[in-house]
């Protein structure tokens, strides 16, 4: 079993990269998620530890790719998001 503590807020409704916004799982910084499937390199299936249905969350790899598009001066490359990677633990 893999659990992660979220280090940023995520709302799939505002994510231009998610393949299906309805399948996304919204979370807030500090939330604990259980990762139930990591087969896709960009989108993991997860559920809140306190219960609820599973949904898609951005993988650590995807968040690292997003960060790579952030320019040094703080400007974001058009079409790229920002965020801090999920950290796996346990």
C-alpha positions as CSV (number, residue, x, y, z in Angstrom):
1,X,0.0,0.0,0.0
2,X,1.2,3.5,-0.8
3,X,0.0,6.6,1.0
4,X,0.9,10.2,0.3
5,X,0.5,13.5,2.1
6,X,-0.5,16.2,-0.3
7,X,1.7,19.3,-0.4
8,X,-0.5,21.5,-2.5
9,X,-4.2,22.0,-3.3
10,X,-5.5,20.3,-6.5
11,X,-8.8,20.9,-8.3
12,X,-9.2,18.8,-11.5
13,X,-11.8,21.3,-12.7
14,X,-8.9,23.8,-13.3
15,X,-6.3,21.3,-14.7
16,X,-5.9,21.5,-18.4
17,X,-3.9,18.3,-18.5
18,X,-6.3,15.9,-16.9
19,X,-7.8,13.6,-19.5
20,X,-11.3,13.6,-17.9
21,X,-12.1,16.3,-15.3
22,X,-15.1,14.2,-14.0
23,X,-12.7,11.4,-13.1
24,X,-10.3,13.7,-11.1
25,X,-10.0,13.7,-7.3
26,X,-9.9,17.1,-5.6
27,X,-7.6,17.4,-2.6
28,X,-6.1,20.0,-0.3
29,X,-2.6,20.4,1.2
30,X,-2.3,18.2,4.2
31,X,-4.8,15.6,3.0
32,X,-3.8,11.9,3.2
33,X,-4.4,9.8,0.1
34,X,-4.0,6.1,-0.6
35,X,-2.7,5.4,-4.1
36,X,-4.6,2.5,-5.4
37,X,-3.1,2.3,-8.9
38,X,0.2,3.7,-10.4
39,X,0.1,1.9,-13.8
40,X,-0.1,5.2,-15.7
41,X,3.1,7.3,-15.5
42,X,1.1,10.6,-15.4
43,X,-2.1,9.9,-13.6
44,X,-2.5,7.8,-10.4
45,X,-5.8,6.5,-9.0
46,X,-6.2,7.5,-5.4
47,X,-8.8,7.9,-2.7
48,X,-8.9,9.9,0.5
49,X,-7.8,7.8,3.5
50,X,-10.9,8.9,5.4
51,X,-13.1,7.3,2.7
52,X,-14.7,8.1,-0.6
53,X,-14.4,6.9,-4.1
54,X,-11.2,6.8,-6.1
55,X,-10.3,9.4,-8.7
56,X,-7.3,10.5,-10.8
57,X,-4.5,12.6,-9.3
58,X,-1.4,13.9,-11.0
59,X,1.6,11.6,-10.4
60,X,4.8,12.8,-8.9
61,X,6.4,12.5,-12.4
62,X,3.7,14.7,-14.0
63,X,4.1,17.4,-11.3
64,X,7.9,17.4,-11.8
65,X,7.3,17.9,-15.5
66,X,5.0,20.8,-14.8
67,X,7.7,22.4,-12.6
68,X,10.2,22.0,-15.4
69,X,8.1,24.4,-17.5
70,X,8.3,27.2,-14.9
71,X,10.9,29.8,-16.0
72,X,13.6,31.0,-13.6
73,X,12.1,34.5,-13.4
74,X,8.8,33.0,-12.2
75,X,6.9,33.3,-15.4
76,X,5.1,30.2,-16.5
77,X,5.4,28.8,-20.0
78,X,1.9,29.0,-21.7
79,X,-0.1,25.9,-21.2
80,X,2.0,24.7,-18.2
81,X,0.8,24.4,-14.7
82,X,2.7,24.7,-11.4
83,X,2.8,22.6,-8.3
84,X,4.8,20.6,-5.8
85,X,5.1,16.9,-6.2
86,X,3.3,14.5,-4.0
87,X,5.5,12.7,-1.6
88,X,5.1,9.0,-1.1
89,X,5.6,7.6,2.3
90,X,5.0,4.4,4.4
